[in-house]
Amino acid sequence: MEEIEAFLAVIETGSQTAAARRLGRSVQAVNRSLLALERSVGVELIRRTTRKSFATEAGLAFYQRVKPAFSEISEARLEAANRRAEPAGLLRVTAPVLFGSTFVAPALADFIARYPRIRADLQGSDRPIDVVGGGFDLAIRIRDLPDSSLKARRLGELRTVVYAAPGYLDRYGRPRHPDDLVRHQCILHGASEGETEAWRFQVRGRIRNVRVSGCFRTDNVAAAHAAACRGLGIGYGPFWQIADLFDRGALEILLEEFEAPRIPIQAVFPPSGMPPAKTRLFADLLAERLKRERL
């Protein structure tokens, strides 16, 4: 490892002197490592001059293969070292408001009970948050993520359902196909007055958006559930939010055979290096808890 580390440093800094400064070694020690590496592979890897060092053709090819492998080994060693140490310090997490209070806050409580040297800061927001600019260790996002420099880990997935109160279905009938929804009152989430809203389904293996409308519109989840329970219309949203109402018989699930693919729950990390032990261990704990939930 020391021989390869010296070789990489010389390639990246352009001289043995600069490599020695980076590694905190003497120039002689760096040169000995290079000679030992070249003897072991049987070919000249670096051509040296009095001022500069540069890769030979074989050295460049060797560098391109060894660099990612060395990075993986270094990260694996760091991960092993981190697992030995008890997590400590401030863990800053952001999550959607309702999901954060229902699932993330209890997980943080368990995490602090397990690791008393941890302090936690949970910020709830339903708008996209700048993970790096906000100084967060971890962001929970419930959606497919666009390509970015952020690292992500899938923690689980959410089921999205259509639901209504038995009283509403007795009065207006039960939709048998997503297209039937155009003849029903639907509870809208945040659409402007007079506008329709698109609900997502899977019909014959393809994603299909169905435009719906209704007499009740709200940006409040609890209000939407209350309206559905009172028979104001058909609702649409994550199953976990209405699971208790479903268990009590206050709401029924509709159009199950047309449910859209489940939505991923992602843990998003800042892009620099490997997440610290506190962040990775909390993501592990949250993922385990979510496996036991009806999502």
Long-range contacts (C-beta under 8 A, 24 or more apart in sequence): 1-70, 1-73, 2-33, 3-33, 3-34, 3-36, 3-37, 3-40, 4-37, 4-66, 4-70, 5-33, 5-70, 6-30, 6-33, 6-34, 6-37, 7-33, 7-34, 7-37, 7-45, 7-46, 7-59, 7-62, 7-63, 7-66, 8-63, 8-66, 8-67, 8-70, 10-34, 10-46, 10-53, 11-46, 11-55, 11-59, 11-63, 14-52, 14-53, 14-54, 15-51, 15-52, 15-53, 16-48, 16-53, 19-53, 75-273, 75-274, 78-274, 79-274, 79-280, 82-276, 82-277, 82-280, 83-277, 85-277, 86-115, 86-117, 87-115, 87-117, 87-118, 87-276, 87-277, 87-278, 87-281, 88-115, 88-117, 88-118, 88-278, 89-117, 89-118, 89-119, 89-278, 90-118, 90-119, 90-120, 90-121, 91-118, 91-119, 91-120, 91-121, 91-137, 91-138, 91-278, 91-279, 91-282, 92-120, 92-121, 92-123, 92-134, 92-135, 92-136, 92-137, 92-138, 93-120, 93-121, 93-122, 93-123, 93-136, 93-137, 93-138, 93-139, 93-140, 93-282, 94-122, 94-123, 94-124, 94-125, 94-129, 94-131, 94-134, 94-136, 94-138, 94-139, 94-140, 95-122, 95-123, 95-124, 95-139, 95-140, 96-124, 96-125, 96-126, 96-140, 96-142, 97-124, 97-125, 97-126, 98-221, 98-241, 99-140, 99-142, 100-124, 100-140, 102-240, 103-286, 103-289, 103-290, 103-293, 104-140, 104-286, 106-289, 107-282, 107-285, 107-286, 107-289, 108-282, 110-285, 110-289, 111-281, 111-282, 111-285, 114-285, 115-278, 115-281, 118-278, 131-268, 131-269, 131-270, 132-270, 132-271, 136-270, 137-269, 137-270, 137-275, 137-276, 137-278, 137-279, 138-267, 138-268, 138-269, 138-275, 138-279, 138-282, 138-283, 139-267, 139-268, 140-265, 140-266, 140-267, 140-268, 140-286, 141-265, 141-266, 141-268, 142-263, 142-264, 142-265, 142-266, 143-263, 143-264, 143-266, 144-263, 144-264, 145-266, 145-268, 149-271, 150-268, 150-269, 150-270, 150-271, 151-268, 151-269, 151-270, 151-271, 151-275, 152-266, 152-267, 152-268, 152-269, 153-266, 153-267, 153-269, 153-283, 153-287, 154-264, 154-265, 154-266, 154-267, 155-265, 155-266, 155-267, 155-283, 155-286, 155-287, 155-290, 156-264, 156-265, 156-287, 156-290, 156-291, 156-293, 156-295, 157-262, 157-263, 157-264, 157-265, 157-295, 158-238, 158-239, 158-240, 158-262, 158-263, 158-264, 158-265, 158-295, 159-238, 159-239, 159-240, 159-259, 159-262, 159-295, 160-200, 160-236, 160-237, 160-238, 160-239, 160-259, 160-260, 160-262, 160-263, 161-236, 161-237, 161-238, 161-239, 161-242, 161-253, 161-254, 161-256, 161-259, 162-199, 162-234, 162-235, 162-236, 162-253, 162-254, 162-255, 163-228, 163-234, 163-235, 163-236, 163-237, 163-242, 163-245, 163-246, 163-251, 163-252, 163-253, 163-254, 164-228, 164-231, 164-233, 164-234, 164-235, 164-251, 164-252, 164-254, 165-228, 165-229, 165-230, 165-231, 165-250, 165-251, 165-252, 166-249, 166-252, 167-231, 168-228, 168-231, 168-232, 168-233, 168-234, 169-252, 171-231, 174-254, 175-234, 175-254, 175-255, 176-255, 177-255, 177-258, 178-203, 178-208, 178-210, 178-255, 178-258, 179-210, 181-210, 181-212, 181-234, 182-210, 182-211, 182-212, 182-213, 184-212, 184-214, 184-233, 184-234, 185-214, 185-215, 185-216, 185-232, 185-233, 185-234, 186-212, 186-213, 186-214, 186-233, 186-234, 186-235, 186-236, 187-214, 187-216, 187-217, 187-218, 187-224, 187-227, 187-228, 187-232, 187-233, 187-234, 187-235, 187-236, 188-212, 188-213, 188-214, 188-216, 188-217, 188-218, 189-217, 189-218, 189-219, 189-224, 189-236, 189-237, 190-217, 190-218, 190-219, 191-217, 193-217, 199-236, 200-260, 201-255, 201-258, 201-259, 201-260, 202-258, 202-259, 202-260, 202-261, 203-258, 207-260, 207-261, 212-236, 225-251, 238-263, 238-295, 239-294, 239-295, 240-293, 240-294, 240-295, 243-294, 265-290, 265-295
